[in-house]
Amino acid sequence: MQELRLVLDGLVAACTSAAAIVVMRRFALALGLVDHPDQRKQHLGDVPLVGGLAIFTGMIAGVACYGALNGFERSLLATAAVLAVLGALDDRFGLSVRDRLLIQTIAILTVIASTGVYIHTLGHIFGHDVVLGWLGVPMTVLAVIGLVNAFNMMDGIDGLAGSLTLVSIAAVILFDSPTPLRGVVALLVLLAAATLPYLAVNLGLAGGKVFLGDAGSTLVGYLLAWALIRLSQLPQTHLSPVDVLWCVALPVCDTLAVMLRRMREGRSPFQPDRGHIHHILLRAGLGPRATLAVLVLLAAGLASIGAIVSGAAHSAGANLTTFCLILGIYMATVMHVWQRQEARRQSSVQIDPAGAGRPSVAADLAATGRADRGRASGSKTEAFRSTGQPDRH
């Protein structure tokens, strides 16, 4: 009965999200929530940045119908609303990294102070209970901001961030089964329902295109991070702290690989470039839809591997070892392919320094349909910042 009620509330969330997209699209230009094409961003026309706000509106409508929330979920939604507004202001005015990180940290600490929920243990690993004590608070702050960063960085081609959100939510339900669909899991179900209309519009399946915007990428990363923390710290949960990594494996692996590669090159890990996995696949010759399909299948495959290992090993240590092994393989492979692509690009520039490099960039941008939107606390483009805007990582 509770599951049927949640399905109906999900329909409310989806319908409200769809209606919000229609309404907000009309006012996007007047509010300044529009992504303009330029020499680096090759999408066609001005695209409204209202997808995230519409998703949050739909989710709140579903929550209002659902009703049965405890103190943690209410605190989470209240702080998520603040961050959604912050993201919209960032889309409009371009806030500083310091201001965004400060407000995000305050939001996270507010949830911790009001609910007592944070990462207090990493589970039983290699024969030891890893209890963090007071270190759990800063680790929680880093974990939440880190996952927000990861989803921002994955918002680089149409449909990718939204699709990975759905994969992660499905993975949470898979790992946490047979826990009833209530509490924070219900919030994730409503988030998934509200995301579906945005995906349909963003992928050009219905209506005019809209982008997720900083409000959206911050929202999904924030809600997923807290849901994973909450579920992994409950004594009666089926989702262990190590299982959390598998639920968001692709965004985490890609973010770590990109940051490590930048540091190995002697650059800041937050210095923007076009070296994320979706850029690499596009430069390898895949189209945007093929790249999206490959990455969604990869994310689902990683979550499935995690579920199999978790069920077969019955050991958090073996589970963590397997994840680290796959992370290492991923990072080595991605960095090797990136280096080969860069070597070919540099070679073409040396052969024809007057213009050989520019068509490659243009081709990348044309393939993505828009510039990379990844960054630490917002989803305006990394590529755009390289033209002179301040680095927001």
N, C-alpha and C positions, 0 to 999 in steps of 0.2 A: 504493500500500500504506500509506504514511504517512497519507494522507487518510482511508482506511478506519479505521485505528487511532484517529485523532482523532475520528471520528464515534462509535465505540464508547465512547471515553472521555467524549465529550459526553453520551451516554446515562447513563453512570455519574454524571456531574455533575448531570444533571437529576433522576434518580431520588433521589440523595442529598439534593438540595435540597428535593424534595417531602417526603421523609421527615423532614427537619429541621424543615420548617414544621409538620408534624403534632406532632412531639415538643415543639418550643419553644413552640408555642401553649399547650400544657397548663401550662407552667411560667412563662409570661409574667407573670401576675398576681403570683405569689409572688416573682418577681424584680423586680417593679416596672417592667417593660418594657411599659407599657400607656399608650395615649393616651386620656385621659378626655374625654368631651364636656362642654362648658360653654356659657355664653351666647354665646361667639364660635365655638366649634367644634361644628358641628351634625351630626356623624356619629352613628349610632345605637349606643349601648352602648360598652363599653370595648374598644378595638381593640389587639391585640398589636403591638408595635414590633419584630418579630423577622424581618422579611423580609430585611434586609441580612445578618444573621447566618446565616440559612439559605442565602442565595446564596453567601456566603463558604465555608460548610461544604461545599456541593456542589462549588464550584470546586476546593477543596483535594482532595476525593476524586477528581475528574477529573485533577488534576495528579499525584496519587500514582500513578494508573494510567498516565498518559502518561510521566512519568519523565524524559524527555530535556530537561532545563533547564540553562542555563549560569549563570554567577555573577550576571549581571544579573537574570535572572528570579527566582533564589532570594532575592537581596537585596530585590527588589521585593515578593515575597510575604511576607517576614519583616516588613518595615515596614508592609505593608498589614494584616497581622494585628494589629500594635500599634494602628493607627488604627481598625480595626474594634472592638477592645476599648475604645478611647477613645470611639468613637461610642456604644457601648452604655452606658458610664458616663455620658456626657452625656445620653442618653435617660433614664437612671435618676435622676441627681442634678443635672443642669444645671451643667456646668462653665463657668468663666469664659472669655471670649474670649481673654484673654492666655494661659491655660493651654493651650487647644486649639491656638492658633496656634504657641505655643512647641514643643509636641510634634510638630505637623505639620512645622514647619521643621526640627527635629532629624531627623525621619524622612527628609525630602528630602535634607538634607545627608549623612545616612548613606549613602544610595544613591549620591550623587555621589562621596563619599570612597572607598567600597568598590568602585565600578565604573568611575569616570571618565566616566560618561555625564552629559551636560548639554547645554544649547543653546549650542554653540560657534560656530554660523554660522546666518545667516538665508537663505543661498543666494546665487545670482547675480541681483541685482536692478538693473535699469536700467543694465546694463553694469558693475556693480561686485560683487565678492565681499564680502558683509557679514559680517565675522568679528568676533565679540564679545569674544574674549579673556576676561579675568577678569570682565567684565560679564555673561558667560553664566551664572555661578553665581547671582547675585541674580535674573536674569531667569528662570532655571529655577524658583527658589523661588516667584516671583510667578506664573508660568504655572501651576504645579501647584495652588497654593492658589486661584488665580483660577478654574480649571476645577472644582475641588471646590465653590467658591462658586456657580458657574453651575448645576451640577446640583442643588445644594441648593435654589436658588431656583426651579428648574423642577419641584420635587416638590410641586406645589400641587393637582393633581387626580389621581384614581385612574388609574394606568397610565401617566402621562406620563413620569416619570423613567425607568421601566423601558423604555418603548417607545423613548425617545430614546437610551437606551443601545444598544439593538439597531440603531437606525438608524446611530449613529456607528460601531459595530463593522462593519456592512455597508459603510459608506463607506470605512473603513480598508482593508478587503479589496479593495474596488473600485479604490481609488487605487493600492494596493501590488501589485496583480496585474501579472504572473504570479509574484510571489515565492511560494515554497512555504509552505504553512501550518505553520510551525514557529516555535519561539522565542516571542517576545512575541505574535505573531499567534495562536499556539496558545492562549496564555493568554486572549486575547480571545474566541476561539471557545468555550472552556470557560466563561468568564464569561457569554456569551450563553446557552449551554445551561442553566446554573444559574439564570438570570434567568427563563426561561420558566415554571416552576412558580409562582414568585412572582407573575408577571403574571396567570396564570390565577386565582389566589386573590384578588389585589388587585382584579381586575375583577369578582369575584363569579361566575366561571365554574366554580369548584370550591371546595368547603369554605367555612369561615368566613373572613371578611376579615382580612388582616394589612396593616400599613403597612411601608414600607421602613425607617423610622427613620434616625437620624443615622448609624448604622453603615453602612447601605446606601448612602445618598447620598454619604457620604465615600468609601466603597470604590470605587464606579463612577467617580466623578470622578478619584480618585487613580490608578487603574489605567489609565484612558483617557489621562490626561495623560502618564503616563510611557511608555505604548505609542507615543503620537504623537511624543514627544520622541526616543525610541530609534530609531524607524523613519525619522524625518526627518533624523537625523544620520548614518545609515549611508551610506557612499559608493556602495554598490551598490543602494540602495533606489530604488523608483519613486515614493515619497511625498516630495515636496519640503516644505520648511518652510512655504511658502505654502499648499500643499494641506491642511495640518493645519487651517487655519481653516475650510475647507469641511466637514471631517468633523464639526465641532462647531458649525456655523454658527448654528443657532437658539439654543442656550443662550448662546453668546457675544454674539450680537446683542441678545438680550433683556436680558441682564445689563447690558451697556453702555448700552442705551437707558434702562433704569430708573434707573441710577446718574446718568446725565447729566440726566435730567428732575428728579431730586431736587435736584441741585446747582443747576440753573437756578431752582428754586423757593426757593433759599436754605436748603435743608435738608441734613443729612448724607446722603451717598450710601448710608449703611447704615441710615438710618432707615426702619423698615418701613412699607409701605402695601400696598394691593391694586391695584397698577398693572402687574403682570406681564401678559404677552400672554394667558395663560389667563383671568385675571380680566376683561380687556377683552372677550374673546369671550363670556364668560358674561354680562356686563352688557349685551352687545349682543343677547342673546336666545338664543344657542346653548345647548343642553343639554350636560352633562358629556361624554357619549359623542361628540357632534358636535364639541365643542371638541377632544377628544383626537384624533379622526380628522383634523381640519383641521391640527392642529399636527404630527402625524406626517407627513402628506403634505407640509407645508411644509418640514420638516426634510429629508425625502427629496428634495424638489425642489431645495433649496439645494445639497445634496451632488451631485445630478445636474448642475446648472448648473456647479458647480466642476469636475466631471470633464470636461464638454464643453469648457469654457474651457481647462483645463489641457492637454487633448489637442490642441486646435485652435491655441492661441496659441503654444505652445512657448516662452513667455517668462514668467518669474516676475513681471516688472514688470507685464505686461498682466493676469496672473492676480490680482495683488494689487490693481491698480486696479479690476478688476471687483468684487472682494470689497468694497472700500471703498465703491464706488458703491452696491452693494446694501445694505450696512450703513447708509449715509446715508439711502437711501430707506426702509428699515425703521424707523430711528429717527424720521425725520420723520413717517411715517405713524402709528406707534404713539403718539407724543407728541400729535399732532393729535387723534386719536380719544380719547385719555385726557382731554385738555383739554375736549373737547366733552361727554364723559360727566360730568366733574366739574362743568361749568357747569350742566348739566341737574339734577344732584343738588343743587347749591347753590341753584338756583332753586326746587326743590321744598321745600327746607328753609325758605327765606324765605317761601314761600306758607303753609306749615303748620309753623311752628317747633316745635310741641308734639310732632309725631310723624312728619312726612313723611320725615325722614332715616332713621329706624330700619327701616322695612320694606325700604328699598333694601339695607341691609346684610344683613338677614335673608335676603332673596331671593338675594343673592350667595352667602351661606354655604350655603343650602339647595341651590343649584345645584351648588356644588363638591362637596358631600358631606362636606367637612372644610375646615378653615382652611388658609391658605397655609403651606407648610412651608419656604419658602426662607429661607436666611440664609448668612452667610459660611462658617461652619464647623460647621453642624449643621442638622438638619431638623425641629426643633420649629417651631411656627408663628410667622410674623411677626405675624399677627393676635393671637395669644395674648399676645405681649410687649407689645402696645399696651394691655393691660388692667392693666399694672403690673409685669410681669416685666422684668428688665433687658434692654436691647437687646443681642442677641448678634451683630449684624453687626460 
